[in-house]
Amino acid sequence: MKRILISVFCTVLFISNGFSQALEEKQRLKYEAEMEQKKKEYITDFVATLKVDDFQKEIIVQSMESYFEEYQKINMLSLRDFERKAYVQKLDDTHFSDLKAIVSEENMEEIMDAVKGKWDPKEAKKKKKKRKKKN
């Protein structure tokens, strides 16, 4: 009788543990999908504010997406803070070198601000409304 109770208890314990892991996996996947959607919205909103042609916009979008992927890989390496900063600085210096050739210096500064998180979409909307009111 004791063996049966112990085996039932262990079985219930392992099954519930399996369900909780499956639930955590679903939540993690949902969170990743949500973050991917927010990243795409951020990039498209930012690129819409730039004064460049469609070809340049597409290149900027691709460059920013690849930058964020590389940045995520650096963060997943679990490096020390100073090592991570060095890798990020190297990424900043080298990643957008091709883009610098086709985009103006002002737009390049805006892109770097957006990549660093200094671009505020609300502020951009306010500026756009001000321009429309002036015209």
C-alpha positions in Angstrom: 0.0 0.0 0.0 2.9 2.3 0.8 4.5 1.7 -2.5 1.4 2.5 -4.4 0.9 5.8 -2.5 4.5 6.7 -3.0 4.4 5.9 -6.7 1.2 7.8 -7.2 2.6 10.8 -5.4 5.8 10.7 -7.5 3.8 10.3 -10.7 1.6 13.3 -9.9 4.7 15.3 -8.9 6.5 14.6 -12.2 3.4 15.2 -14.3 2.7 18.6 -12.7 6.4 19.5 -13.1 6.1 18.7 -16.8 3.0 20.8 -17.2 4.6 23.8 -15.5 7.6 23.5 -17.8 5.3 23.4 -20.9 3.5 26.4 -19.6 6.7 28.3 -19.0 7.8 27.5 -22.5 4.6 28.8 -24.0 4.9 32.0 -22.0 8.5 32.4 -23.1 7.5 31.9 -26.8 4.7 34.4 -26.4 7.0 36.9 -24.8 9.5 36.5 -27.6 6.9 36.9 -30.3 5.6 40.0 -28.6 9.1 41.5 -28.3 9.7 40.8 -32.0 6.5 42.6 -32.9 7.4 45.6 -30.8 10.9 45.7 -32.4 9.4 45.7 -35.9 7.0 48.4 -35.0 9.8 50.5 -33.5 11.9 50.1 -36.6 9.1 50.9 -39.0 8.0 53.9 -36.9 11.5 55.2 -36.8 12.2 54.7 -40.5 9.0 56.5 -41.4 10.3 59.6 -39.8 13.5 59.7 -41.8 13.7 61.7 -45.0 15.2 59.1 -47.3 14.1 57.2 -50.4 12.5 53.7 -50.3 15.7 51.9 -51.2 17.6 53.6 -48.3 14.7 52.8 -46.0 14.8 49.1 -46.8 18.6 49.0 -46.3 18.2 50.8 -42.9 15.5 48.4 -41.8 17.7 45.4 -42.7 20.7 46.9 -41.0 18.8 47.7 -37.8 17.3 44.3 -37.6 20.6 42.6 -38.0 22.1 45.0 -35.5 19.5 44.0 -32.9 20.1 40.3 -33.6 23.9 40.8 -33.1 23.2 42.8 -29.9 21.0 40.0 -28.6 23.8 37.5 -29.3 26.3 39.6 -27.4 23.9 39.8 -24.4 23.4 36.0 -24.4 27.2 35.4 -24.1 27.0 36.2 -20.4 30.2 38.3 -20.4 31.4 40.6 -17.8 30.1 44.2 -18.0 33.3 45.7 -19.4 33.7 42.9 -22.0 30.1 43.3 -23.1 30.5 47.0 -23.5 33.7 46.5 -25.5 31.8 44.1 -27.9 28.9 46.5 -28.2 31.2 49.4 -29.0 33.0 47.3 -31.6 29.5 46.4 -33.1 28.5 50.1 -33.1 31.7 51.1 -34.9 31.7 48.4 -37.6 28.1 47.4 -38.2 26.8 50.5 -39.9 29.9 51.2 -42.0 28.1 50.3 -45.3 25.2 52.5 -44.3 27.3 55.5 -43.7 28.2 55.6 -47.4 24.6 56.0 -48.6 23.0 58.0 -45.8 23.7 61.6 -44.7 25.5 62.3 -41.4 22.4 63.7 -39.8 20.4 60.6 -40.6 23.2 58.4 -39.4 23.2 60.2 -36.0 19.4 59.6 -35.8 19.9 55.9 -36.6 22.5 55.6 -33.9 20.2 57.3 -31.4 17.4 55.0 -32.3 19.6 51.9 -32.0 20.8 53.1 -28.6 17.2 53.8 -27.4 17.4 57.5 -27.4 14.8 58.0 -30.1 11.3 58.8 -28.7 8.4 58.0 -31.0 6.1 60.4 -29.1 8.5 63.3 -29.6 8.8 62.5 -33.4 5.0 62.6 -33.7 4.9 66.0 -31.9 7.5 67.3 -34.4 5.5 66.0 -37.3 2.4 67.7 -36.1 4.2 71.0 -35.6 5.5 70.8 -39.2 2.0 70.1 -40.5 0.6 73.1 -38.6 3.2 75.4 -39.9 2.4 74.4 -43.5 
